[in-house]
Amino acid sequence: MAGIFKAYDIRGIYPHDLNEEIVYRIGRAFVTFLGVETVLVGKDMRTSTPKIFDALSQGIRDQGANIYDIGLSSTDMFYFAVKHFNAPAGIMITASHNPGEYNGLKMVRRNATPIGGDSGIADIEKLYHENSFSDAEKKGEVITKEGVLDAFVSFVHSQVDLSEVRPLRVVMDAGNGMAGLVAPKMFAKTPIEVIPMFFEPDGSFPNHEANPLLEENRQDLIAKVKETGADFGVGFDGDSDRAFFVDEKACFIDGDFVTGLLGQHLLKKKPGATICYDVRGSRFVRDVVERAGGQAFMWKVGHAFMKAKMKELPNAILGGEVSGHFYFKLGDDFFCDNSYLPVFLVAEIISQAKSTLSEVFHERQNYFISGEINSTVPDADAIIKKIEEMYSEKGEVKKIDGLSVVAATWWFNLRKSNTEPLLRLNCEADSQENLEKLRDELLAVIRA
């Protein structure tokens, strides 16, 4: 078993890292840790998921808790179901965007509050290794919950004004993931005409990996937007909790720029609210949010961290990441990812503007950002320390997530990978020339 307990979830290759025996014990540890009587479980379409579900279900029931089984679902639909059924806890069986041989578990408390490395996963791991569980007086049962998809669709529709959306044609690439289950119902009887790609859920991912963050996995989407002359395109990851946009010219739009656009739009409805973005995000987010009268708040990468911080802030309504995650406040104490609401909101934005997506993003040409650059290094901590010493007098040092140094015309962030011997660099400057200079200076030190 190779380090399956991660910062945000449990994940590994089946059956080497994650198998029935391991998952059975995790089920027992999960119930023991939370002391709950019911666990809601959702499933993605991976080929190992049925076996994982059976073992997880057995562990949960042997520890005395019932299962609410919602069947196949996207992760954002799973979060909704936890809230909808008032379940005290939930587990989503998915490995998100990873290749088909992977599987995993995303775990939440009541109201879909995420359980992360510092908020429960470490405790569950400890109980797992101890493997000393008391016998339950009565074993739990599996209770099938019907109608979740229809309820989820109605809920998302209630968050937007569909009367504001003009008829649009949108290419959607489900990547053979869970969006293929959800999107047909989500966009039926709406002004959005879907041009579908790879909507058949298939855990072997026969067309491309369901990870549109990688450029090679966006090529089919880009080609289809060009071919059809669609208004824009959207790619979803495997468990459909992330959305990636390309405009009508088939140009990719990074998640931080989408965050800024969504934030600017939502601030018309909730003036003065807070919009959160991660440490890798362009200054575009801060600039457009502040011009719209909102508060821009930078925070750590990762859904468990971002949603927890949004709960703490008095008026946070949206969080977004470069990675295509968008987090919304969707009710009292209910902050969760949603990949379909951004599609409707983008449609609402360009409809109200009577414009195209590329035109509403005209400002992005004034921002010069590197994107994430990964370097394999022998001693990440030593390199971060050296760079901090070099740059500490040139800008403001922030340690929200890794090392950030912020100056008047540039910034950079340097973070360690949670799972690999990598350093991840993101930087931005006021011109392409200055960006390349900053990037090359930093990489010379990192890769020396």
C-alpha positions in Angstrom: 0.0 0.0 0.0 1.7 3.2 -1.2 0.6 6.2 0.7 -3.1 6.1 -0.2 -4.1 8.6 2.6 -3.8 12.0 0.9 -4.3 15.6 1.9 -7.8 15.7 0.3 -8.9 12.1 0.0 -7.9 8.4 -0.2 -6.6 7.3 -3.6 -4.5 4.6 -5.2 -4.1 2.0 -7.9 -6.6 -0.9 -7.8 -5.9 -3.6 -6.6 -2.3 -2.9 -5.6 -2.8 0.2 -3.4 -6.5 0.1 -2.9 -8.4 -3.2 -2.7 -11.4 -4.8 -1.0 -9.6 -5.7 2.2 -8.2 -2.2 2.6 -11.5 -0.5 1.8 -13.4 -2.8 4.2 -11.2 -1.6 7.1 -11.5 2.0 6.0 -15.3 1.6 6.1 -15.1 0.4 9.7 -12.6 3.2 10.6 -14.8 5.9 9.1 -17.8 4.9 11.1 -15.7 4.5 14.3 -14.2 7.9 13.9 -17.4 9.8 13.2 -19.7 7.7 15.3 -22.5 8.0 12.8 -25.5 5.7 12.2 -25.8 6.4 8.4 -23.3 7.0 5.6 -24.5 8.1 2.2 -22.4 6.6 -0.7 -22.1 7.6 -4.3 -20.2 5.8 -7.1 -18.5 6.7 -10.3 -18.2 4.6 -13.4 -14.7 3.0 -12.9 -14.5 -0.7 -13.5 -13.3 -1.4 -10.0 -16.1 0.7 -8.3 -18.6 -2.2 -7.9 -16.1 -4.3 -5.9 -15.0 -1.3 -3.9 -18.6 -0.4 -3.1 -19.3 -4.0 -1.9 -16.3 -4.0 0.4 -16.8 -0.5 1.7 -20.5 -1.2 2.3 -19.7 -4.4 4.2 -17.2 -2.5 6.5 -19.7 0.3 7.2 -22.5 -2.1 7.9 -20.3 -4.4 10.1 -19.6 -1.3 12.2 -23.3 -0.8 12.7 -24.1 2.0 10.3 -26.7 2.0 7.5 -25.9 2.9 3.9 -27.8 5.4 1.8 -27.0 4.1 -1.7 -27.6 6.8 -4.4 -26.0 4.7 -7.2 -24.0 6.2 -10.0 -23.4 9.9 -9.5 -21.1 12.8 -10.1 -19.2 14.1 -7.1 -21.1 17.4 -7.1 -24.4 15.4 -7.2 -23.1 13.4 -4.3 -22.4 16.5 -2.2 -26.0 17.7 -3.0 -27.4 14.3 -1.9 -25.6 14.5 1.5 -27.3 17.8 2.1 -30.6 16.8 0.5 -31.1 13.7 2.7 -29.5 15.3 5.8 -27.0 12.5 6.0 -24.5 12.8 8.8 -21.6 11.6 6.6 -20.9 10.5 3.1 -18.3 8.7 0.9 -17.9 9.2 -2.9 -16.1 6.3 -4.6 -14.0 8.0 -7.3 -10.5 8.7 -8.3 -11.6 12.0 -10.0 -9.4 12.7 -13.0 -6.9 9.9 -12.6 -6.4 7.2 -15.2 -8.7 4.1 -15.1 -6.5 1.9 -13.0 -7.0 4.3 -10.0 -9.8 4.5 -7.5 -10.4 6.3 -4.3 -12.7 7.7 -1.6 -13.8 11.3 -1.0 -15.2 11.7 2.5 -17.5 14.3 4.0 -19.4 15.1 7.2 -22.9 16.6 7.5 -23.6 19.3 4.9 -20.9 17.8 2.7 -18.2 19.4 4.8 -14.9 17.8 3.5 -12.7 15.6 5.6 -9.1 16.3 4.8 -5.7 15.4 6.0 -5.8 17.7 9.0 -9.6 17.4 9.6 -10.0 13.6 9.9 -8.1 11.6 7.3 -5.1 11.2 9.6 -7.4 10.0 12.4 -9.1 7.5 10.1 -5.7 6.3 8.9 -4.6 5.7 12.5 -7.8 3.6 13.2 -7.2 1.8 10.0 -3.7 0.7 11.0 -4.7 -0.2 14.5 -7.4 -2.5 13.0 -9.1 -2.9 16.4 -12.8 -2.4 16.0 -15.6 -3.2 18.4 -18.4 -5.5 17.2 -21.6 -3.7 16.5 -24.7 -4.9 18.3 -26.7 -4.7 15.1 -25.4 -4.6 11.6 -26.5 -1.8 9.2 -28.6 -2.1 6.1 -28.4 -0.8 2.5 -31.2 1.7 1.8 -31.5 2.7 -1.9 -32.3 6.4 -2.4 -34.1 7.1 -5.7 -34.6 10.4 -7.6 -31.4 12.1 -6.7 -30.5 13.2 -10.2 -33.9 14.9 -10.8 -33.6 16.6 -7.4 -30.1 17.7 -8.2 -31.1 19.1 -11.6 -34.0 21.1 -10.0 -31.6 22.4 -7.3 -29.0 23.7 -9.8 -31.8 25.3 -12.0 -33.0 27.1 -8.9 -29.7 28.9 -8.6 -29.9 30.6 -12.0 -32.3 32.6 -14.0 -32.8 30.6 -17.2 -35.0 33.3 -18.6 -31.9 35.4 -18.9 -30.1 32.9 -21.1 -30.4 33.2 -24.9 -30.4 30.1 -27.1 -26.8 28.8 -27.2 -25.0 25.8 -28.7 -22.3 24.4 -26.3 -20.0 21.5 -27.0 -19.6 19.3 -23.9 -16.9 16.6 -23.5 -17.7 14.3 -20.7 -14.6 12.2 -21.3 -16.6 9.0 -20.6 -17.0 10.2 -17.1 -20.0 11.0 -14.9 -21.0 14.2 -16.8 -22.4 11.8 -19.4 -25.0 10.7 -16.8 -25.8 14.2 -15.5 -25.5 16.6 -18.4 -28.4 15.2 -20.6 -30.9 15.9 -17.9 -29.2 19.0 -16.6 -29.5 20.9 -19.9 -32.7 19.3 -21.3 -35.5 21.9 -21.6 -33.1 24.8 -21.2 -31.9 27.4 -23.8 -28.6 25.5 -24.0 -28.3 23.0 -26.8 -25.7 20.4 -26.0 -23.3 19.1 -28.6 -22.3 15.9 -26.8 -18.9 14.2 -26.8 -18.0 10.9 -25.1 -21.2 10.8 -23.0 -21.1 7.0 -22.5 -19.8 6.4 -18.9 -16.8 4.0 -19.4 -14.2 3.5 -16.7 -11.6 2.4 -19.3 -11.7 5.9 -20.8 -11.4 4.7 -24.4 -11.1 8.2 -25.9 -8.8 10.2 -23.6 -8.2 10.6 -19.9 -10.9 12.5 -18.2 -8.6 15.3 -17.1 -9.0 18.4 -19.2 -6.4 20.3 -17.2 -3.9 18.5 -19.5 -3.7 20.1 -22.9 -3.7 16.8 -24.8 -7.1 15.9 -23.3 -8.7 19.1 -24.6 -7.9 18.6 -28.2 -11.1 16.8 -29.1 -13.1 19.5 -27.5 -11.2 22.3 -29.3 -11.6 20.5 -32.6 -15.4 20.1 -32.1 -15.9 23.8 -31.2 -14.1 24.8 -34.4 -16.0 22.2 -36.4 -19.5 23.2 -35.1 -19.1 26.9 -34.6 -20.5 26.5 -31.1 -20.8 29.4 -28.7 -18.3 27.8 -26.3 -17.1 24.4 -25.1 -16.9 22.7 -21.7 -14.8 19.8 -20.7 -15.5 17.8 -17.5 -13.2 15.6 -15.5 -14.0 12.0 -14.6 -16.2 12.6 -11.5 -17.6 15.8 -13.0 -16.8 18.2 -10.1 -14.6 20.4 -12.4 -15.4 22.3 -15.5 -13.0 23.7 -18.1 -13.9 26.3 -20.7 -12.9 27.1 -24.3 -14.4 30.2 -26.0 -16.0 30.3 -29.4 -12.6 30.7 -31.0 -11.6 27.4 -29.3 -9.1 29.1 -27.0 -8.7 27.6 -23.5 -9.6 29.8 -20.6 -7.8 29.1 -17.3 -9.8 28.5 -14.2 -8.6 31.6 -12.4 -9.8 33.8 -15.2 -13.2 32.0 -15.1 -13.3 32.6 -11.3 -12.8 36.3 -11.8 -15.6 36.4 -14.5 -18.0 34.5 -12.3 -17.1 36.6 -9.3 -17.7 39.8 -11.1 -21.1 38.5 -12.3 -22.2 37.2 -8.9 -21.3 40.5 -7.2 -24.1 42.2 -9.2 -26.5 39.9 -7.2 -24.6 40.1 -3.9 -22.7 43.4 -3.7 -19.7 43.5 -1.4 -19.4 39.7 -1.1 -16.0 37.8 -0.9 -14.6 35.8 -3.8 -11.9 33.3 -2.9 -9.1 32.2 -5.2 -6.0 30.0 -4.8 -2.4 31.1 -4.5 -1.7 30.2 -8.2 -4.4 32.6 -9.5 -3.8 35.6 -11.7 -4.1 39.1 -10.5 -7.0 39.3 -12.9 -9.2 37.8 -10.1 -8.3 40.4 -7.6 -8.6 43.3 -10.1 -12.0 42.5 -11.5 -13.5 41.5 -8.1 -12.3 44.7 -6.4 -13.5 46.8 -9.3 -16.9 45.2 -8.9 -17.0 46.2 -5.3 -16.1 42.8 -3.8 -13.4 41.4 -1.6 -10.8 39.1 -3.1 -9.3 36.6 -0.7 -6.4 34.3 -1.6 -6.2 30.9 0.0 -4.7 27.4 -0.1 -5.0 25.0 -3.0 -7.4 22.1 -2.4 -11.2 21.7 -1.9 -10.9 20.7 1.8 -9.0 23.9 2.6 -10.9 26.3 0.3 -14.4 25.3 1.5 -13.4 25.4 5.1 -12.1 28.9 4.7 -15.2 30.0 2.8 -17.2 28.9 5.8 -15.1 31.0 8.1 -15.3 34.2 6.1 -18.5 36.2 6.8 -19.6 36.8 3.2 -17.9 34.3 0.9 -20.1 33.2 -2.0 -17.6 31.8 -4.5 -14.2 30.1 -4.6 -12.3 29.1 -7.6 -9.1 27.3 -8.5 -6.8 27.3 -11.5 -7.6 23.5 -11.6 -11.2 24.1 -12.7 -12.8 23.7 -9.3 -15.6 26.2 -8.5 -17.0 26.3 -5.0 -20.4 28.0 -4.2 -22.3 28.9 -1.1 -25.6 27.1 -2.0 -27.3 27.3 1.4 -26.8 27.7 5.1 -23.6 26.0 6.0 -23.5 24.4 2.5 -20.4 25.1 0.5 -19.7 22.7 -2.3 -18.2 22.2 -5.8 -20.5 22.4 -8.8 -19.4 22.0 -12.4 -22.8 22.7 -14.0 -23.7 26.0 -12.3 -20.6 27.7 -14.0 -21.9 26.6 -17.4 -25.3 28.3 -16.7 -23.6 31.4 -15.3 -21.2 31.8 -18.3 -24.3 31.4 -20.5 -26.1 34.1 -18.5 -23.0 36.4 -18.7 -22.6 36.3 -22.4 -26.4 36.5 -22.9 -26.7 39.7 -20.8 -23.7 41.2 -22.5 -25.0 40.3 -25.9 -21.5 39.3 -26.6 -19.2 36.3 -27.1 -17.1 34.6 -24.5 -13.8 35.8 -26.1 -15.1 39.4 -26.0 -16.1 39.3 -22.3 -12.5 38.1 -21.6 -10.8 40.8 -23.7 -8.9 41.9 -20.5 -7.0 38.7 -20.1 -4.6 39.7 -22.8 -3.1 42.2 -20.3 -2.1 39.5 -17.9 1.1 37.5 -18.3 1.1 34.4 -16.2 3.3 31.3 -16.5 0.9 28.5 -15.6 2.2 25.7 -13.4 5.8 24.6 -14.0 6.9 21.4 -12.3 10.5 20.5 -11.4 11.8 17.3 -9.9 14.1 18.2 -7.1 16.1 16.3 -4.4 15.5 18.7 -1.5 12.4 20.9 -2.0 12.7 22.5 1.5 16.3 23.6 0.9 15.4 25.2 -2.5 12.4 27.0 -1.0 14.5 28.4 1.8 17.2 29.6 -0.6 14.7 31.4 -2.8 13.0 33.0 0.2 16.4 34.4 1.2 17.0 35.7 -2.3 13.6 37.4 -2.7 12.5 38.4 0.8 13.7 42.0 0.4 12.2 42.3 -3.1 8.6 41.8 -2.2 6.1 40.8 0.5 6.6 37.2 1.7 3.4 35.2 2.2 3.2 31.6 3.4 -0.4 30.8 2.9 0.4 27.7 0.8 4.1 27.1 0.2 6.1 30.3 -0.5 4.7 33.4 -2.2 6.5 36.6 -2.8 4.4 39.6 -4.1 5.9 42.8 -5.5 4.3 45.7 -7.3 4.6 44.3 -10.8 5.2 40.6 -10.2 4.6 37.7 -7.9 5.4 34.0 -7.7 4.3 31.0 -5.7 6.4 27.9 -5.0 4.7 24.8 -3.5 5.7 21.3 -2.8 3.7 18.4 -4.3 1.8 16.4 -1.7 2.6 13.1 -3.4 5.8 13.5 -5.6 9.3 15.0 -5.2 8.2 18.0 -7.2 8.3 21.8 -6.8 5.4 23.6 -8.5 6.1 27.1 -9.7 3.6 29.7 -10.8 4.5 33.3 -11.5 3.0 36.5 -13.1 4.5 39.8 -14.2 3.4 43.0 -16.0 4.8 42.0 -19.4 5.8 38.9 -21.3 9.4 40.0 -21.2 9.4 40.5 -17.4 7.5 37.2 -16.9 10.1 35.3 -18.8 12.9 37.0 -16.9 11.3 36.1 -13.5 10.5 32.6 -14.5 14.0 31.9 -15.8 15.7 33.4 -12.7 13.6 31.1 -10.5 14.0 28.0 -12.6 17.8 28.5 -12.7 17.8 28.2 -8.9 15.2 25.4 -8.7 17.0 23.3 -11.3 20.6 24.1 -10.5 
